[in-house]
């Protein structure tokens, strides 16, 4: 069993875990994100969802959507986006921050 060392461990790299990890990492705290899927992103990347729910006007999700629009200029509908661009936007938000992603891993009590 591999041990992971970080100041904070986030279990789940989806729509709740990624913003939580990003908020903490922006403060210089070392974060490990453990995701059991082969990639982070949650339903957007797992189910190839292209429609978002609601209309976020602030916070991490809005940041990711703004960056998604830059990465996918062919975006015509503000309420839909290519799932790959959304994932690329999130990963770009993490650049240079003290975050390590562990995909294909499960967090279990031992």
Secondary structure, DSSP 8 states (H G I E B T S, - for coil): ------SEEEE--STTHHHHHHHHHTTT--EEEEESSSSSSTHHHHS---B-SS---SHHHHHHHHHHHHH-TT---TTB--HHHHHHHHHHHTTTSSEEEEET------
